[in-house]
Amino acid sequence: MANVIVVGTQWGDEGKGKVVDLYAENADVISRFQGGNNAGHTLVVKGVQTILHLIPSGILHDQKICVIGNGVVVDPQVLLDEIDKLTSRGLFPPNTSLYVSEKAHLIMPYHRRLDLAREGRRGGGKIGTTGRGIGPAYEDKVARTGIRVGDLFDSDSFREKLVRNLEEKNFLLTNYFGEERVDPEAVFTEYHGYGERLLPFVTDTSVILHRELRRGRKILFEGAQGCHLDIDHGTYPYVTSSNTVAANAFSGTGLGPAGNFTVVGICKAYTTRVGSGPFVTELSCEIGRRIQDAGQEFGATTGRKRRCGWLDMVLVRHAIRVSGITGIALTKLDVLTGIEKIKICVGYQTARGERINFAVPANLQVLANCEPVYEEIDGWTEDISQARRIEELPKNVRKYLERIETMADIPLVLVSVGAARNETIVLKNPFIS
């Protein structure tokens, strides 16, 4: 028996929500370990779509423990709205528990204000932030001035930290950005109310996870954005503000790496990214628009169009290395149906004529000037959404999958052939060693 860490291999939006929802059926505990409500996991169950931004995707299953770990930054209004919506739709199972780490940092109104003001000031050099306050919240965490979930339950300490923080934030907002100041009393009153509602969910989640691990329970760790948005290993500075790689599953939840863990990398059958930054395989043509439309490539959080391109195996192999990925779950394979010739990027050619196969260049100018080296594979026209075994897929689809597996040098463990939960080919259950 193994515990499973799910991470993205690209720039996010790989379909982690669906895979986590599937794996949650075999898990006892599902824990989110990084990011905030800048990520949206879209689930389709019995034809009904549910989008989650903070609550782990396993919440739709009964008799589970769902955990928002200390590595997550929490906007309490968003979290409470999600709880309310799930409850009103009858999607919060009666025997499933939700816990929020008392050590998770809060996103405050001034974080959102600063996020938007900074992005607006960048002009043409925009990073592509969602404006949800994620980056400024992580900045305060690292600067040791952040306010944590547990602070909401000590009114005097909360007020003191809030007032002290707003001295600096209001100075920046009014004197540098020309924005309105934030009223500390209004924020105190608002967040004190959130604290009263969140109290039943807040605890030391590290203790819960450690207890369940010692009991032999199966734990599923859910990452948010993809590997190449990692603050250290991604295409910096066009990245998110936390570590998205598998190693952060431990520091972001308060568990040590002792035990049996496997890492599943979620990989879309093509590549997308939101926001700015180099994109070697981007398709600014009819095929790119076709993939965008067929894949409904619009952000679950922002609604922004995603840039689309061919599958980039340099990105994937880089992610396999830095996250220790042991198996690939390939998603949205059905989106490529009907394309006559499908390309896979097997390497980059630099402006100096050098060939790169396994590592994305850290120098973004070098990366921006790279040309993709492609292999071309015949496409397919058959409907693959009803396939539940690899043998049921058309020959050209199987060739595509075999080529991906060969270049990744690790096995495929799952292939998604449609948006619904059951439109999936499971090759290996990672919870079974």
Backbone hydrogen bonds in HBPLUS format (Angstrom, degrees):
<---DONOR---> <-ACCEPTOR-->    atom                        ^
c    i                          cat <-CA-CA->   ^        H-A-AA   ^      H-
h    n   atom  resd res      DA  || num        DHA   H-A  angle D-A-AA Bond
n    s   type  num  typ     dist DA aas  dist angle  dist       angle   num
A0003-ASN N   A0260-ASN O   2.79 MM 257  6.06 162.9  1.82 147.4 152.8     1
A0262-THR N   A0003-ASN O   2.76 MM 259  6.19 152.0  1.84 162.3 172.0     2
A0004-VAL N   A0219-ILE O   3.01 MM 215  6.46 148.5  2.11 157.1 165.7     3
A0221-PHE N   A0004-VAL O   2.77 MM 217  6.18 165.8  1.79 160.3 165.3     4
A0005-ILE N   A0262-THR O   2.86 MM 257  6.24 157.1  1.92 158.9 166.3     5
A0264-VAL N   A0005-ILE O   2.84 MM 259  6.15 158.8  1.89 161.4 168.7     6
A0006-VAL N   A0221-PHE O   2.87 MM 215  6.02 170.7  1.88 163.6 165.6     7
A0223-GLY N   A0006-VAL O   3.03 MM 217  5.94 145.4  2.15 154.1 164.7     8
A0007-VAL N   A0264-VAL O   3.08 MM 257  6.45 163.4  2.11 161.1 165.4     9
A0266-ILE N   A0007-VAL O   2.78 MM 259  6.12 168.2  1.79 162.0 165.6    10
A0227-CYS N   A0008-GLY O   2.96 MM 219  5.67 146.4  2.07 115.7 122.7    11
A0009-THR N   A0266-ILE O   3.02 MM 257  5.84 151.6  2.11 163.8 154.7    12
A0228-HIS N   A0010-GLN O   3.04 MM 218  5.67 157.6  2.09 151.2 153.4    13
A0019-VAL N   A0015-GLY O   3.46 MM   4  6.78 166.9  2.48 150.1 153.4    14
A0020-VAL N   A0016-LYS O   2.80 MM   4  5.95 166.9  1.82 160.6 164.4    15
A0021-ASP N   A0017-GLY O   2.93 MM   4  6.04 158.7  1.97 146.9 153.3    16
A0022-LEU N   A0018-LYS O   2.97 MM   4  6.26 151.3  2.06 145.4 153.0    17
A0023-TYR N   A0019-VAL O   2.87 MM   4  6.15 167.9  1.89 156.5 159.2    18
A0024-ALA N   A0020-VAL O   2.78 MM   4  5.80 140.2  1.93 146.3 157.4    19
A0025-GLU N   A0022-LEU O   3.31 MM   3  5.87 153.5  2.38 109.4 115.8    20
A0026-ASN N   A0023-TYR O   2.97 MM   3  5.64 146.2  2.09 117.1 125.0    21
A0027-ALA N   A0024-ALA O   3.16 MM   3  4.77 142.2  2.31  91.3 102.4    22
A0028-ASP N   A0218-LYS O   2.81 MM 190  5.19 163.3  1.83 138.7 144.5    23
A0065-ILE N   A0028-ASP O   3.02 MM  37  6.39 150.7  2.11 148.4 157.6    24
A0029-VAL N   A0218-LYS O   3.04 MM 189  6.35 156.0  2.10 158.6 160.1    25
A0220-LEU N   A0029-VAL O   2.75 MM 191  6.05 161.3  1.78 155.7 162.0    26
A0030-ILE N   A0065-ILE O   2.84 MM  35  6.29 159.3  1.88 161.9 168.3    27
A0067-VAL N   A0030-ILE O   2.84 MM  37  6.20 158.0  1.89 153.7 157.9    28
A0031-SER N   A0220-LEU O   2.80 MM 189  6.24 159.7  1.84 159.8 166.7    29
A0222-GLU N   A0031-SER O   2.68 MM 191  5.81 169.0  1.69 151.0 154.6    30
A0032-ARG N   A0067-VAL O   2.86 MM  35  6.23 161.5  1.89 167.5 167.0    31
A0069-GLY N   A0032-ARG O   2.94 MM  37  5.77 159.0  1.99 150.8 157.1    32
A0073-VAL N   A0035-GLY O   2.98 MM  38  6.16 156.7  2.03 141.9 149.3    33
A0041-HIS N   A0052-LEU O   2.77 MM  11  5.19 166.4  1.79 159.6 161.1    34
A0052-LEU N   A0041-HIS O   2.94 MM  11  5.19 165.7  1.96 143.8 146.2    35
A0043-LEU N   A0050-THR O   2.76 MM   7  5.13 168.0  1.78 156.6 160.9    36
A0050-THR N   A0043-LEU O   2.75 MM   7  5.13 157.4  1.80 152.1 158.2    37
A0421-ARG N   A0044-VAL O   3.22 MM 377  6.29 135.6  2.43 165.3 173.4    38
A0045-VAL N   A0048-VAL O   2.95 MM   3  5.31 154.8  2.02 151.8 147.5    39
A0048-VAL N   A0045-VAL O   3.01 MM   3  5.31 165.6  2.03 114.3 118.1    40
A0059-ILE N   A0056-PRO O   3.12 MM   3  6.02 159.6  2.16 128.9 130.4    41
A0061-HIS N   A0058-GLY O   3.07 MM   3  5.78 169.0  2.09 124.7 127.5    42
A0097-SER N   A0064-LYS O   2.90 MM  33  6.40 151.0  1.98 160.4 163.9    43
A0066-CYS N   A0097-SER O   2.73 MM  31  6.00 172.8  1.74 165.6 168.2    44
A0099-TYR N   A0066-CYS O   2.83 MM  33  6.26 154.8  1.89 158.4 166.9    45
A0068-ILE N   A0099-TYR O   2.86 MM  31  6.26 154.6  1.92 153.9 162.5    46
A0101-SER N   A0068-ILE O   2.91 MM  33  6.09 158.6  1.96 171.8 172.7    47
A0072-VAL N   A0069-GLY O   3.20 MM   3  5.79 168.6  2.22 117.6 120.9    48
A0071-GLY N   A0252-GLY O   2.95 MM 181  3.89 156.1  2.01 126.7 118.9    49
A0074-VAL N   A0105-HIS O   2.78 MM  31  6.18 158.0  1.83 161.8 165.6    50
A0107-ILE N   A0074-VAL O   2.82 MM  33  5.60 159.6  1.86 130.2 129.9    51
A0079-LEU N   A0075-ASP O   3.04 MM   4  6.32 163.2  2.06 158.0 163.4    52
A0080-LEU N   A0076-PRO O   2.96 MM   4  6.06 166.2  1.98 148.7 152.1    53
A0081-ASP N   A0077-GLN O   2.94 MM   4  6.07 153.6  2.01 144.2 152.1    54
A0082-GLU N   A0078-VAL O   2.96 MM   4  6.22 154.7  2.03 148.8 155.1    55
A0083-ILE N   A0079-LEU O   3.02 MM   4  6.33 160.2  2.06 150.2 155.4    56
A0084-ASP N   A0080-LEU O   2.92 MM   4  6.12 162.8  1.95 149.7 154.3    57
A0085-LYS N   A0081-ASP O   2.91 MM   4  6.11 161.2  1.94 150.3 155.2    58
A0086-LEU N   A0082-GLU O   2.94 MM   4  6.09 167.4  1.95 154.9 158.1    59
A0087-THR N   A0083-ILE O   2.99 MM   4  6.08 159.9  2.03 147.5 153.6    60
A0088-SER N   A0084-ASP O   2.88 MM   4  6.05 162.4  1.91 150.8 155.5    61
A0089-ARG N   A0085-LYS O   3.08 MM   4  6.19 142.0  2.23 142.5 151.6    62
A0091-LEU N   A0086-LEU O   2.72 MM   5  4.82 157.8  1.76 160.1 155.0    63
A0090-GLY N   A0087-THR O   3.08 MM   3  5.07 158.7  2.12 104.0 110.2    64
A0096-THR N   A0093-PRO O   3.35 MM   3  5.45 169.6  2.36 110.5 111.5    65
A0100-VAL N   A0201-PHE O   2.79 MM 101  5.69 154.8  1.85 139.1 141.1    66
A0203-THR N   A0100-VAL O   3.06 MM 103  6.30 156.6  2.12 158.4 162.0    67
A0104-ALA N   A0101-SER O   3.22 MM   3  5.36 164.6  2.25 104.8 109.5    68
A0102-GLU N   A0203-THR O   2.90 MM 101  5.36 140.8  2.05 144.0 146.8    69
A0150-GLY N   A0102-GLU O   2.96 MM  48  4.45 153.4  2.03 135.4 129.0    70
A0149-VAL N   A0104-ALA O   2.82 MM  45  5.76 156.8  1.87 171.2 177.8    71
A0106-LEU N   A0147-ILE O   2.78 MM  41  5.79 173.4  1.79 165.3 163.6    72
A0111-HIS N   A0108-MET O   2.91 MM   3  5.28 139.0  2.08 109.1 121.2    73
A0113-ARG N   A0109-PRO O   3.10 MM   4  6.37 160.5  2.14 148.6 154.2    74
A0114-LEU N   A0110-TYR O   2.99 MM   4  6.00 160.9  2.03 139.3 144.2    75
A0115-ASP N   A0111-HIS O   2.97 MM   4  6.06 156.9  2.02 145.5 152.3    76
A0116-LEU N   A0112-ARG O   3.12 MM   4  6.34 167.3  2.14 152.9 154.4    77
A0117-ALA N   A0113-ARG O   3.01 MM   4  6.14 159.1  2.05 146.5 153.0    78
A0118-ARG N   A0114-LEU O   2.91 MM   4  5.97 164.5  1.94 152.5 155.8    79
A0119-GLU N   A0115-ASP O   3.15 MM   4  6.30 164.7  2.17 146.3 150.8    80
A0120-GLY N   A0116-LEU O   2.98 MM   4  6.09 156.9  2.03 145.6 152.2    81
A0121-ARG N   A0117-ALA O   3.09 MM   4  6.26 141.6  2.25 138.8 148.5    82
A0121-ARG N   A0118-ARG O   3.10 MM   3  5.10 123.0  2.44  93.7 108.2    83
A0122-ARG N   A0118-ARG O   3.13 MM   4  6.41 130.3  2.39 143.2 155.8    84
A0122-ARG N   A0119-GLU O   3.21 MM   3  5.25 138.4  2.39  96.3 107.6    85
A0125-GLY N   A0122-ARG O   3.11 MM   3  5.20 165.4  2.13 126.5 123.8    86
A0137-ALA N   A0133-GLY O   3.14 MM   4  6.15 149.4  2.24 143.1 151.5    87
A0138-TYR N   A0134-ILE O   3.03 MM   4  6.37 158.5  2.08 155.5 161.1    88
A0139-GLU N   A0135-GLY O   2.86 MM   4  6.15 150.3  1.95 152.2 162.1    89
A0140-ASP N   A0136-PRO O   3.06 MM   4  6.29 159.0  2.11 145.2 148.7    90
A0141-LYS N   A0137-ALA O   3.07 MM   4  6.35 147.7  2.18 140.6 150.0    91
A0142-VAL N   A0138-TYR O   3.01 MM   4  6.29 161.5  2.04 152.7 155.5    92
A0143-ALA N   A0139-GLU O   2.84 MM   4  6.05 148.9  1.94 147.0 157.2    93
A0145-THR N   A0140-ASP O   2.91 MM   5  5.06 160.4  1.94 152.1 153.4    94
A0146-GLY N   A0140-ASP O   3.12 MM   6  4.60 119.9  2.50 118.8 108.8    95
A0144-ARG N   A0141-LYS O   3.21 MM   3  5.15 155.5  2.27  98.9 105.9    96
A0151-ASP N   A0148-ARG O   2.91 MM   3  5.35 144.0  2.04 110.3 121.1    97
A0152-LEU N   A0149-VAL O   3.10 MM   3  5.79 158.5  2.15 118.6 124.3    98
A0153-PHE N   A0150-GLY O   3.31 MM   3  5.94 165.7  2.33 114.9 118.8    99
A0154-ASP N   A0151-ASP O   3.21 MM   3  5.54 167.6  2.23 117.5 117.5   100
A0158-PHE N   A0154-ASP O   2.85 MM   4  5.98 166.4  1.87 164.7 169.4   101
A0159-ARG N   A0155-SER O   2.91 MM   4  6.01 166.6  1.93 149.8 153.4   102
A0160-GLU N   A0156-ASP O   3.04 MM   4  6.20 161.0  2.07 146.3 151.8   103
A0161-LYS N   A0157-SER O   3.00 MM   4  6.21 166.6  2.02 154.0 156.9   104
A0162-LEU N   A0158-PHE O   2.93 MM   4  6.04 161.3  1.96 152.3 158.2   105
A0163-VAL N   A0159-ARG O   2.94 MM   4  6.08 169.2  1.96 154.9 157.1   106
A0164-ARG N   A0160-GLU O   3.06 MM   4  6.16 163.8  2.09 146.8 151.7   107
A0165-ASN N   A0161-LYS O   2.92 MM   4  6.06 161.2  1.95 148.5 153.8   108
A0166-LEU N   A0162-LEU O   2.97 MM   4  6.13 157.2  2.02 149.1 155.5   109
A0167-GLU N   A0163-VAL O   3.20 MM   4  6.43 130.6  2.45 142.2 153.0   110
A0169-LYS N   A0165-ASN O   3.01 MM   4  6.26 173.0  2.01 153.2 155.4   111
A0170-ASN N   A0166-LEU O   2.90 MM   4  5.42 159.4  1.94 129.7 136.5   112
A0172-LEU N   A0168-GLU O   3.06 MM   4  6.40 158.6  2.11 152.5 157.4   113
A0173-LEU N   A0169-LYS O   2.86 MM   4  6.10 166.3  1.88 153.2 157.5   114
A0174-THR N   A0170-ASN O   2.94 MM   4  5.91 165.9  1.96 145.8 149.4   115
A0175-ASN N   A0171-PHE O   2.89 MM   4  5.60 156.1  1.95 142.4 150.3   116
A0176-TYR N   A0172-LEU O   3.05 MM   4  5.07 146.1  2.17 123.6 133.0   117
A0177-PHE N   A0172-LEU O   3.07 MM   5  6.45 153.7  2.14 161.8 168.8   118
A0179-GLU N   A0173-LEU O   2.60 MM   6  5.04 168.2  1.61 152.0 147.5   119
A0187-VAL N   A0183-ASP O   3.18 MM   4  6.47 160.5  2.22 154.2 159.6   120
A0188-PHE N   A0184-PRO O   2.87 MM   4  6.04 159.0  1.92 147.3 153.6   121
A0189-THR N   A0185-GLU O   2.99 MM   4  6.17 167.1  2.01 150.3 153.0   122
A0190-GLU N   A0186-ALA O   3.03 MM   4  6.19 164.2  2.06 146.7 151.4   123
A0191-TYR N   A0187-VAL O   2.89 MM   4  6.00 174.5  1.89 159.3 160.6   124
A0192-HIS N   A0188-PHE O   2.85 MM   4  5.83 145.5  1.97 145.4 155.0   125
A0193-GLY N   A0189-THR O   3.23 MM   4  6.40 152.1  2.31 141.5 147.5   126
A0194-TYR N   A0190-GLU O   3.18 MM   4  6.59 148.5  2.29 139.2 148.1   127
A0195-GLY N   A0191-TYR O   2.92 MM   4  6.14 156.4  1.98 144.3 150.2   128
A0196-GLU N   A0192-HIS O   3.18 MM   4  6.52 150.9  2.27 145.1 151.3   129
A0197-ARG N   A0193-GLY O   3.35 MM   4  6.68 152.3  2.43 144.6 150.9   130
A0197-ARG N   A0194-TYR O   3.08 MM   3  5.28 120.1  2.45 100.1 114.6   131
A0198-LEU N   A0194-TYR O   2.88 MM   4  6.11 148.3  1.98 153.1 163.4   132
A0199-LEU N   A0195-GLY O   3.02 MM   4  5.91 133.1  2.24 147.1 155.7   133
A0201-PHE N   A0198-LEU O   2.81 MM   3  5.56 153.4  1.88 129.8 138.2   134
A0202-VAL N   A0199-LEU O   3.36 MM   3  5.44 149.1  2.46 105.4 113.3   135
A0207-VAL N   A0204-ASP O   3.18 MM   3  5.82 136.1  2.39 113.7 122.4   136
A0209-LEU N   A0205-THR O   2.95 MM   4  6.22 167.6  1.96 157.1 159.5   137
A0210-HIS N   A0206-SER O   2.93 MM   4  6.05 161.0  1.97 147.3 153.0   138
A0211-ARG N   A0207-VAL O   2.92 MM   4  6.03 158.7  1.97 145.6 151.8   139
A0212-GLU N   A0208-ILE O   2.96 MM   4  6.20 163.4  1.99 152.8 157.0   140
A0213-LEU N   A0209-LEU O   2.91 MM   4  6.06 154.3  1.97 147.1 154.5   141
A0214-ARG N   A0210-HIS O   2.98 MM   4  6.17 158.2  2.02 148.5 153.9   142
A0215-ARG N   A0211-ARG O   3.08 MM   4  6.31 136.5  2.28 139.4 151.2   143
A0217-ARG N   A0212-GLU O   2.94 MM   5  5.34 154.6  2.01 167.7 159.4   144
A0216-GLY N   A0213-LEU O   3.03 MM   3  5.21 157.1  2.08 104.9 111.8   145
A0229-LEU N   A0226-GLY O   3.03 MM   3  5.59 159.4  2.08 120.3 123.1   146
A0230-ASP N   A0227-CYS O   2.97 MM   3  5.35 159.5  2.01 116.6 119.2   147
A0235-THR N   A0228-HIS O   3.14 MM   7  5.82 155.7  2.21 137.1 130.9   148
A0240-THR N   A0229-LEU O   2.82 MM  11  5.27 168.3  1.83 134.0 137.5   149
A0234-GLY N   A0230-ASP O   2.86 MM   4  4.53 138.7  2.03 131.6 131.0   150
A0231-ILE N   A0242-SER O   3.17 MM  11  5.46 159.0  2.22 128.9 134.0   151
A0236-TYR N   A0234-GLY O   2.87 MM   2  5.51 136.7  2.06 103.9  90.7   152
A0238-TYR N   A0235-THR O   2.86 MM   3  5.62 129.7  2.12 139.2 136.8   153
A0248-ASN N   A0245-VAL O   3.14 MM   3  5.99 151.0  2.23 123.1 129.2   154
A0249-ALA N   A0246-ALA O   2.90 MM   3  5.52 164.5  1.92 120.9 126.2   155
A0250-PHE N   A0247-ALA O   3.26 MM   3  6.07 161.2  2.30 117.8 121.5   156
A0252-GLY N   A0248-ASN O   2.78 MM   4  5.37 147.3  1.88 137.5 147.1   157
A0253-THR N   A0250-PHE O   3.22 MM   3  5.43 164.2  2.25 106.7 111.3   158
A0254-GLY N   A0250-PHE O   2.88 MM   4  5.84 137.4  2.06 152.4 163.3   159
A0255-LEU N   A0250-PHE O   3.19 MM   5  4.91 146.9  2.30 137.3 140.0   160
A0326-THR N   A0263-VAL O   2.82 MM  63  5.41 164.0  1.84 145.1 150.2   161
A0265-GLY N   A0327-GLY O   2.88 MM  62  6.25 161.0  1.91 165.2 167.6   162
A0329-ALA N   A0265-GLY O   2.97 MM  64  6.13 161.8  2.00 142.8 147.7   163
A0267-CYS N   A0329-ALA O   2.93 MM  62  6.07 168.8  1.95 152.4 154.0   164
A0331-THR N   A0267-CYS O   2.92 MM  64  6.14 155.5  1.98 140.0 146.2   165
A0269-ALA N   A0331-THR O   2.93 MM  62  5.89 142.6  2.07 161.3 162.2   166
A0271-THR N   A0309-GLY O   2.90 MM  38  5.10 175.5  1.91 140.9 140.8   167
A0309-GLY N   A0271-THR O   2.80 MM  38  5.10 140.3  1.96 157.5 157.5   168
A0273-ARG N   A0307-ARG O   3.03 MM  34  5.31 143.0  2.17 135.7 145.1   169
A0307-ARG N   A0273-ARG O   2.89 MM  34  5.31 155.1  1.95 160.1 154.6   170
A0282-GLU N   A0279-PHE O   3.29 MM   3  5.49 167.9  2.30 115.0 116.1   171
A0310-TRP N   A0281-THR O   3.23 MM  29  5.49 136.4  2.44 142.8 137.5   172
A0283-LEU N   A0308-CYS O   2.81 MM  25  6.00 170.6  1.82 153.5 150.1   173
A0289-ARG N   A0285-CYS O   3.13 MM   4  6.48 156.1  2.19 150.8 157.6   174
A0290-ARG N   A0286-GLU O   2.80 MM   4  6.02 148.3  1.90 145.5 155.4   175
A0291-ILE N   A0287-ILE O   2.90 MM   4  6.17 160.4  1.94 153.8 157.6   176
A0292-GLN N   A0288-GLY O   3.00 MM   4  6.19 157.0  2.06 141.9 148.8   177
A0293-ASP N   A0289-ARG O   2.95 MM   4  6.17 158.1  2.00 147.4 152.2   178
A0294-ALA N   A0290-ARG O   2.86 MM   4  6.00 174.2  1.86 157.1 159.1   179
A0295-GLY N   A0291-ILE O   2.81 MM   4  5.68 156.6  1.86 146.5 153.2   180
A0297-GLU N   A0292-GLN O   2.91 MM   5  4.91 167.6  1.93 147.4 151.3   181
A0296-GLN N   A0293-ASP O   3.16 MM   3  5.03 155.9  2.22  99.2 106.5   182
A0298-PHE N   A0296-GLN O   2.84 MM   2  5.77 129.5  2.10 111.5  95.8   183
A0306-ARG N   A0297-GLU O   2.95 MM   9  5.37 161.2  1.99 143.4 139.5   184
A0299-GLY N   A0304-ARG O   2.76 MM   5  5.10 162.6  1.79 144.6 147.8   185
A0303-GLY N   A0299-GLY O   2.77 MM   4  4.36 135.8  1.97 111.9 124.8   186
A0345-CYS N   A0311-LEU O   2.86 MM  34  6.12 174.2  1.86 172.9 171.0   187
A0316-VAL N   A0312-ASP O   3.32 MM   4  6.64 158.7  2.36 140.2 146.1   188
A0313-MET N   A0345-CYS O   2.96 MM  32  5.80 157.9  2.01 150.7 155.3   189
A0317-ARG N   A0313-MET O   2.90 MM   4  5.88 164.1  1.93 139.5 143.8   190
A0318-HIS N   A0314-VAL O   3.03 MM   4  6.12 155.6  2.09 146.2 152.9   191
A0319-ALA N   A0315-LEU O   3.02 MM   4  6.29 158.2  2.07 148.3 154.1   192
A0320-ILE N   A0316-VAL O   2.89 MM   4  6.20 155.0  1.96 151.0 158.2   193
A0321-ARG N   A0317-ARG O   3.14 MM   4  6.33 154.4  2.21 143.2 148.8   194
A0322-VAL N   A0318-HIS O   3.10 MM   4  6.44 169.2  2.11 158.1 159.2   195
A0323-SER N   A0319-ALA O   3.00 MM   4  5.91 143.4  2.14 149.1 156.7   196
A0324-GLY N   A0320-ILE O   3.02 MM   4  5.52 116.5  2.43 132.4 142.6   197
A0325-ILE N   A0320-ILE O   3.17 MM   5  4.74 144.0  2.30 125.0 133.5   198
A0328-ILE N   A0411-PRO O   2.96 MM  83  6.36 159.0  2.01 148.9 155.5   199
A0413-VAL N   A0328-ILE O   2.77 MM  85  5.64 165.2  1.79 143.7 147.4   200
A0330-LEU N   A0414-LEU O   2.85 MM  84  6.11 152.1  1.93 156.9 148.3   201
A0416-SER N   A0330-LEU O   2.72 MM  86  6.13 162.6  1.75 162.0 168.1   202
A0335-VAL N   A0332-LYS O   3.19 MM   3  5.56 149.4  2.28 106.8 114.8   203
A0333-LEU N   A0416-SER O   3.32 MM  83  6.32 154.2  2.39 164.2 164.4   204
A0336-LEU N   A0333-LEU O   3.22 MM   3  5.96 154.8  2.29 118.7 123.8   205
A0337-THR N   A0334-ASP O   3.09 MM   3  5.44 161.7  2.13 111.5 117.3   206
A0339-ILE N   A0336-LEU O   3.20 MM   3  5.93 158.5  2.25 144.9 143.8   207
A0338-GLY N   A0380-TRP O   2.70 MM  42  5.75 165.7  1.72 165.7 162.9   208
A0379-GLY N   A0340-GLU O   2.79 MM  39  4.80 159.1  1.83 143.4 136.2   209
A0342-ILE N   A0377-ILE O   2.83 MM  35  5.21 170.8  1.84 167.7 165.4   210
A0377-ILE N   A0342-ILE O   2.75 MM  35  5.21 163.8  1.77 158.4 164.1   211
A0344-ILE N   A0375-GLU O   2.91 MM  31  5.31 153.9  1.97 151.3 159.0   212
A0375-GLU N   A0344-ILE O   2.90 MM  31  5.31 150.1  1.99 146.4 156.0   213
A0346-VAL N   A0373-VAL O   2.81 MM  27  5.79 156.1  1.86 168.6 176.9   214
A0373-VAL N   A0347-GLY O   2.79 MM  26  5.06 154.9  1.85 154.8 147.6   215
A0348-TYR N   A0356-ILE O   2.71 MM   8  4.95 156.4  1.76 145.4 153.8   216
A0356-ILE N   A0348-TYR O   2.84 MM   8  4.95 161.8  1.87 145.7 150.5   217
A0349-GLN N   A0371-GLU O   2.81 MM  22  5.08 156.3  1.87 149.5 157.5   218
A0371-GLU N   A0349-GLN O   2.88 MM  22  5.08 162.2  1.92 142.3 147.4   219
A0350-THR N   A0354-GLU O   2.85 MM   4  5.20 165.0  1.87 153.1 157.6   220
A0353-GLY N   A0350-THR O   2.91 MM   3  5.16 160.8  1.94 110.7 115.8   221
A0366-VAL N   A0363-ASN O   3.11 MM   3  5.38 119.0  2.50 102.4 116.3   222
A0367-LEU N   A0363-ASN O   3.00 MM   4  6.36 160.6  2.04 150.5 156.6   223
A0368-ALA N   A0364-LEU O   2.80 MM   4  5.86 158.4  1.85 141.8 147.7   224
A0369-ASN N   A0365-GLN O   3.23 MM   4  6.35 135.9  2.44 135.9 145.8   225
A0369-ASN N   A0366-VAL O   3.19 MM   3  5.32 134.1  2.41  98.0 110.2   226
A0370-CYS N   A0367-LEU O   3.08 MM   3  5.20 163.9  2.11 107.9 112.6   227
A0387-ALA N   A0384-ILE O   3.15 MM   3  5.58 163.2  2.17 115.7 121.0   228
A0392-GLU N   A0389-ARG O   2.93 MM   3  5.45 152.9  2.00 113.6 122.0   229
A0393-LEU N   A0390-ILE O   3.01 MM   3  5.52 166.8  2.03 118.3 122.5   230
A0397-VAL N   A0394-PRO O   3.12 MM   3  5.39 125.1  2.43 103.4 117.1   231
A0398-ARG N   A0394-PRO O   3.12 MM   4  6.49 160.7  2.15 155.5 160.9   232
A0399-LYS N   A0395-LYS O   2.99 MM   4  6.30 148.7  2.09 147.9 156.9   233
A0400-TYR N   A0396-ASN O   3.11 MM   4  6.32 152.8  2.19 139.5 145.9   234
A0401-LEU N   A0397-VAL O   3.00 MM   4  6.35 160.0  2.04 154.0 159.0   235
A0402-GLU N   A0398-ARG O   2.87 MM   4  6.04 158.0  1.92 147.5 153.9   236
A0403-ARG N   A0399-LYS O   2.98 MM   4  6.16 152.4  2.05 145.3 152.2   237
A0404-ILE N   A0400-TYR O   3.10 MM   4  6.38 156.6  2.15 147.3 153.3   238
A0405-GLU N   A0401-LEU O   2.99 MM   4  6.22 165.9  2.01 153.4 157.0   239
A0406-THR N   A0402-GLU O   2.97 MM   4  6.15 155.8  2.03 144.8 151.2   240
A0407-MET N   A0403-ARG O   3.03 MM   4  6.21 165.0  2.05 150.3 153.7   241
A0408-ALA N   A0404-ILE O   2.89 MM   4  6.03 151.0  1.97 151.4 159.9   242
A0409-ASP N   A0405-GLU O   2.99 MM   4  5.94 139.9  2.16 139.1 149.0   243
A0427-LEU N   A0413-VAL O   2.97 MM  14  4.82 146.7  2.08 121.1 127.5   244
A0428-LYS N   A0413-VAL O   3.13 MM  15  4.86 154.4  2.20 135.2 127.8   245
A0415-VAL N   A0425-ILE O   2.85 MM  10  5.04 155.9  1.90 146.9 154.1   246
A0425-ILE N   A0415-VAL O   2.74 MM  10  5.04 167.8  1.76 156.2 160.4   247
A0417-VAL N   A0423-GLU O   3.03 MM   6  5.50 153.8  2.10 133.3 140.7   248
A0423-GLU N   A0420-ALA O   3.11 MM   3  5.34 152.2  2.19 107.4 115.9   249
A0432-ILE N   A0429-ASN O   3.00 MM   3  5.66 164.9  2.02 122.0 126.5   250
